[in-house]
Amino acid sequence: MATRGPAPRLPRVVRPYVLTGGRTRPVGPILALDTTVRTTTTDSHLDPQTPESSRILELCDAPTSIAELAGRLTIPVGVVRVLVDDLGTLGAVTVNPPTPAAATDAGLLERLLDGIRAL
């Protein structure tokens, strides 16, 4: 009889509220989906409380959006927002809200107004 290799590891199943300590919203402002996050330090004295927080620090070596983090981690956006807020409080990441470029683009506003007038 042939022996098989070790049994495959099953994914860890943890409820989202466990990752955030029961919180559903960040302490700070709600972070938009296109908010970019970047790791500020490589100090080992920062001890993220969850493996997901550690992974966020790894992924954010380059600026990464909240939506992309949620997709890569396969966890809900609300959980990512809380974890990023916690890491920001620790000083482990910088959070840069999106620039409202569309609101200041005069050409876009004129086209929008023309479209409204055409209705």
PyRosetta script that sets phi, psi and omega in degrees:
from pyrosetta import init, pose_from_sequence

init()
pose = pose_from_sequence("MATRGPAPRLPRVVRPYVLTGGRTRPVGPILALDTTVRTTTTDSHLDPQTPESSRILELCDAPTSIAELAGRLTIPVGVVRVLVDDLGTLGAVTVNPPTPAAATDAGLLERLLDGIRAL")
pose.set_psi(1, 131.2)
pose.set_omega(1, -178.1)
pose.set_phi(2, -77.7)
pose.set_psi(2, 140.8)
pose.set_omega(2, 178.3)
pose.set_phi(3, -91.6)
pose.set_psi(3, 143.9)
pose.set_omega(3, 178.1)
pose.set_phi(4, -97.1)
pose.set_psi(4, 162.1)
pose.set_omega(4, 176.2)
pose.set_phi(5, -70.7)
pose.set_psi(5, -176.5)
pose.set_omega(5, 179.4)
pose.set_phi(6, -61.5)
pose.set_psi(6, 149.4)
pose.set_omega(6, 179.2)
pose.set_phi(7, -62.5)
pose.set_psi(7, 140.6)
pose.set_omega(7, 179.0)
pose.set_phi(8, -62.7)
pose.set_psi(8, 144.2)
pose.set_omega(8, 178.7)
pose.set_phi(9, -77.0)
pose.set_psi(9, 134.2)
pose.set_omega(9, 176.5)
pose.set_phi(10, -80.3)
pose.set_psi(10, 146.2)
pose.set_omega(10, 178.0)
pose.set_phi(11, -63.7)
pose.set_psi(11, 147.3)
pose.set_omega(11, 178.3)
pose.set_phi(12, -74.0)
pose.set_psi(12, 129.5)
pose.set_omega(12, -179.9)
pose.set_phi(13, -108.4)
pose.set_psi(13, 111.9)
pose.set_omega(13, 178.9)
pose.set_phi(14, -129.8)
pose.set_psi(14, 131.9)
pose.set_omega(14, 177.4)
pose.set_phi(15, -65.2)
pose.set_psi(15, 142.3)
pose.set_omega(15, -178.1)
pose.set_phi(16, -55.2)
pose.set_psi(16, -37.2)
pose.set_omega(16, -177.6)
pose.set_phi(17, -66.7)
pose.set_psi(17, -21.5)
pose.set_omega(17, 176.9)
pose.set_phi(18, -70.6)
pose.set_psi(18, -38.1)
pose.set_omega(18, -179.2)
pose.set_phi(19, -65.5)
pose.set_psi(19, -28.6)
pose.set_omega(19, -175.5)
pose.set_phi(20, -107.5)
pose.set_psi(20, 8.6)
pose.set_omega(20, -178.3)
pose.set_phi(21, 65.9)
pose.set_psi(21, 28.2)
pose.set_omega(21, 178.9)
pose.set_phi(22, 88.2)
pose.set_psi(22, -6.2)
pose.set_omega(22, -179.8)
pose.set_phi(23, -78.9)
pose.set_psi(23, 142.2)
pose.set_omega(23, 178.7)
pose.set_phi(24, -109.2)
pose.set_psi(24, -11.0)
pose.set_omega(24, -179.8)
pose.set_phi(25, -135.9)
pose.set_psi(25, 148.7)
pose.set_omega(25, 175.2)
pose.set_phi(26, -67.9)
pose.set_psi(26, 158.9)
pose.set_omega(26, 177.3)
pose.set_phi(27, -67.8)
pose.set_psi(27, -40.6)
pose.set_omega(27, 179.7)
pose.set_phi(28, -82.0)
pose.set_psi(28, -162.0)
pose.set_omega(28, -179.0)
pose.set_phi(29, -67.4)
pose.set_psi(29, 154.8)
pose.set_omega(29, 176.8)
pose.set_phi(30, -66.5)
pose.set_psi(30, 131.4)
pose.set_omega(30, -177.4)
pose.set_phi(31, -90.3)
pose.set_psi(31, 130.1)
pose.set_omega(31, 178.4)
pose.set_phi(32, -68.4)
pose.set_psi(32, 158.7)
pose.set_omega(32, -179.4)
pose.set_phi(33, -60.1)
pose.set_psi(33, -32.4)
pose.set_omega(33, -178.3)
pose.set_phi(34, -96.6)
pose.set_psi(34, 13.8)
pose.set_omega(34, 172.5)
pose.set_phi(35, -65.1)
pose.set_psi(35, 133.6)
pose.set_omega(35, 179.9)
pose.set_phi(36, -98.3)
pose.set_psi(36, 144.7)
pose.set_omega(36, -177.5)
pose.set_phi(37, -124.6)
pose.set_psi(37, 139.0)
pose.set_omega(37, 178.3)
pose.set_phi(38, -140.5)
pose.set_psi(38, 137.2)
pose.set_omega(38, 177.6)
pose.set_phi(39, -67.6)
pose.set_psi(39, 134.9)
pose.set_omega(39, -177.9)
pose.set_phi(40, -99.3)
pose.set_psi(40, -20.3)
pose.set_omega(40, -172.2)
pose.set_phi(41, -145.3)
pose.set_psi(41, 156.8)
pose.set_omega(41, 173.2)
pose.set_phi(42, -114.9)
pose.set_psi(42, 14.1)
pose.set_omega(42, 179.8)
pose.set_phi(43, -59.9)
pose.set_psi(43, 134.8)
pose.set_omega(43, 179.5)
pose.set_phi(44, -83.1)
pose.set_psi(44, -6.5)
pose.set_omega(44, 179.4)
pose.set_phi(45, -73.1)
pose.set_psi(45, -18.4)
pose.set_omega(45, 175.2)
pose.set_phi(46, -77.8)
pose.set_psi(46, 123.3)
pose.set_omega(46, -176.7)
pose.set_phi(47, -115.9)
pose.set_psi(47, 90.6)
pose.set_omega(47, 177.5)
pose.set_phi(48, -57.7)
pose.set_psi(48, 143.4)
pose.set_omega(48, -173.6)
pose.set_phi(49, -79.9)
pose.set_psi(49, -15.9)
pose.set_omega(49, -178.3)
pose.set_phi(50, -133.3)
pose.set_psi(50, 155.4)
pose.set_omega(50, 173.6)
pose.set_phi(51, -60.6)
pose.set_psi(51, -31.3)
pose.set_omega(51, 178.7)
pose.set_phi(52, -64.8)
pose.set_psi(52, -39.2)
pose.set_omega(52, 176.9)
pose.set_phi(53, -65.1)
pose.set_psi(53, -40.2)
pose.set_omega(53, 176.4)
pose.set_phi(54, -61.4)
pose.set_psi(54, -41.1)
pose.set_omega(54, 179.8)
pose.set_phi(55, -67.5)
pose.set_psi(55, -36.4)
pose.set_omega(55, 176.4)
pose.set_phi(56, -59.9)
pose.set_psi(56, -44.3)
pose.set_omega(56, 178.7)
pose.set_phi(57, -60.9)
pose.set_psi(57, -38.9)
pose.set_omega(57, 178.4)
pose.set_phi(58, -66.3)
pose.set_psi(58, -45.7)
pose.set_omega(58, -176.4)
pose.set_phi(59, -68.9)
pose.set_psi(59, -25.1)
pose.set_omega(59, -173.4)
pose.set_phi(60, -94.8)
pose.set_psi(60, 22.5)
pose.set_omega(60, 171.4)
pose.set_phi(61, -60.0)
pose.set_psi(61, -34.5)
pose.set_omega(61, 172.0)
pose.set_phi(62, -110.1)
pose.set_psi(62, 150.9)
pose.set_omega(62, 179.8)
pose.set_phi(63, -53.8)
pose.set_psi(63, 129.8)
pose.set_omega(63, -176.4)
pose.set_phi(64, -135.1)
pose.set_psi(64, 138.4)
pose.set_omega(64, -178.3)
pose.set_phi(65, -79.2)
pose.set_psi(65, 159.5)
pose.set_omega(65, 176.3)
pose.set_phi(66, -58.6)
pose.set_psi(66, -43.3)
pose.set_omega(66, -179.1)
pose.set_phi(67, -63.1)
pose.set_psi(67, -42.1)
pose.set_omega(67, 179.9)
pose.set_phi(68, -66.6)
pose.set_psi(68, -38.9)
pose.set_omega(68, 177.1)
pose.set_phi(69, -60.9)
pose.set_psi(69, -44.6)
pose.set_omega(69, 179.6)
pose.set_phi(70, -61.1)
pose.set_psi(70, -41.0)
pose.set_omega(70, 179.5)
pose.set_phi(71, -67.0)
pose.set_psi(71, -44.6)
pose.set_omega(71, -179.2)
pose.set_phi(72, -69.2)
pose.set_psi(72, -34.1)
pose.set_omega(72, -179.9)
pose.set_phi(73, -86.8)
pose.set_psi(73, -12.4)
pose.set_omega(73, -175.0)
pose.set_phi(74, 51.1)
pose.set_psi(74, 48.2)
pose.set_omega(74, 173.5)
pose.set_phi(75, -130.0)
pose.set_psi(75, 157.1)
pose.set_omega(75, -177.0)
pose.set_phi(76, -60.0)
pose.set_psi(76, 148.5)
pose.set_omega(76, -179.6)
pose.set_phi(77, -57.6)
pose.set_psi(77, -39.8)
pose.set_omega(77, 179.8)
pose.set_phi(78, -59.7)
pose.set_psi(78, -37.5)
pose.set_omega(78, 178.3)
pose.set_phi(79, -68.0)
pose.set_psi(79, -42.7)
pose.set_omega(79, 178.4)
pose.set_phi(80, -60.7)
pose.set_psi(80, -41.5)
pose.set_omega(80, 179.5)
pose.set_phi(81, -59.9)
pose.set_psi(81, -43.2)
pose.set_omega(81, 180.0)
pose.set_phi(82, -67.3)
pose.set_psi(82, -44.3)
pose.set_omega(82, -179.0)
pose.set_phi(83, -64.9)
pose.set_psi(83, -41.2)
pose.set_omega(83, 177.7)
pose.set_phi(84, -64.7)
pose.set_psi(84, -40.4)
pose.set_omega(84, 177.5)
pose.set_phi(85, -60.3)
pose.set_psi(85, -43.5)
pose.set_omega(85, 178.2)
pose.set_phi(86, -62.3)
pose.set_psi(86, -43.2)
pose.set_omega(86, 179.4)
pose.set_phi(87, -66.7)
pose.set_psi(87, -34.1)
pose.set_omega(87, 175.9)
pose.set_phi(88, -65.9)
pose.set_psi(88, -38.7)
pose.set_omega(88, 177.1)
pose.set_phi(89, -63.2)
pose.set_psi(89, -36.2)
pose.set_omega(89, 177.2)
pose.set_phi(90, -73.4)
pose.set_psi(90, -15.5)
pose.set_omega(90, -176.5)
pose.set_phi(91, 84.3)
pose.set_psi(91, 14.4)
pose.set_omega(91, -177.8)
pose.set_phi(92, -83.2)
pose.set_psi(92, -21.5)
pose.set_omega(92, 179.2)
pose.set_phi(93, -137.3)
pose.set_psi(93, 156.2)
pose.set_omega(93, 169.0)
pose.set_phi(94, -106.7)
pose.set_psi(94, 143.8)
pose.set_omega(94, -177.8)
pose.set_phi(95, -118.4)
pose.set_psi(95, 121.5)
pose.set_omega(95, -178.8)
pose.set_phi(96, -116.6)
pose.set_psi(96, 109.1)
pose.set_omega(96, 178.9)
pose.set_phi(97, -62.8)
pose.set_psi(97, 153.6)
pose.set_omega(97, 179.6)
pose.set_phi(98, -64.8)
pose.set_psi(98, 148.8)
pose.set_omega(98, 176.5)
pose.set_phi(99, -82.6)
pose.set_psi(99, 135.1)
pose.set_omega(99, -178.7)
pose.set_phi(100, -79.3)
pose.set_psi(100, 61.0)
pose.set_omega(100, -176.4)
pose.set_phi(101, -62.2)
pose.set_psi(101, -39.5)
pose.set_omega(101, -177.2)
pose.set_phi(102, -63.7)
pose.set_psi(102, -33.3)
pose.set_omega(102, -178.0)
pose.set_phi(103, -73.4)
pose.set_psi(103, -20.8)
pose.set_omega(103, -178.3)
pose.set_phi(104, -105.4)
pose.set_psi(104, 1.2)
pose.set_omega(104, 179.4)
pose.set_phi(105, -82.3)
pose.set_psi(105, 103.8)
pose.set_omega(105, -175.9)
pose.set_phi(106, -61.8)
pose.set_psi(106, -38.1)
pose.set_omega(106, 179.6)
pose.set_phi(107, -61.7)
pose.set_psi(107, -43.4)
pose.set_omega(107, 178.6)
pose.set_phi(108, -63.9)
pose.set_psi(108, -42.7)
pose.set_omega(108, 179.4)
pose.set_phi(109, -63.9)
pose.set_psi(109, -37.8)
pose.set_omega(109, 178.2)
pose.set_phi(110, -66.3)
pose.set_psi(110, -42.1)
pose.set_omega(110, 177.9)
pose.set_phi(111, -63.9)
pose.set_psi(111, -38.1)
pose.set_omega(111, 178.3)
pose.set_phi(112, -64.0)
pose.set_psi(112, -44.2)
pose.set_omega(112, 178.5)
pose.set_phi(113, -63.9)
pose.set_psi(113, -40.8)
pose.set_omega(113, 177.0)
pose.set_phi(114, -61.7)
pose.set_psi(114, -40.1)
pose.set_omega(114, 178.6)
pose.set_phi(115, -64.4)
pose.set_psi(115, -39.9)
pose.set_omega(115, 178.8)
pose.set_phi(116, -66.4)
pose.set_psi(116, -41.8)
pose.set_omega(116, 178.1)
pose.set_phi(117, -63.2)
pose.set_psi(117, -33.5)
pose.set_omega(117, -178.6)
pose.set_phi(118, -69.8)
pose.set_psi(118, -19.1)
pose.set_omega(118, 178.9)
pose.set_phi(119, -71.1)
pose.dump_pdb("model.pdb")
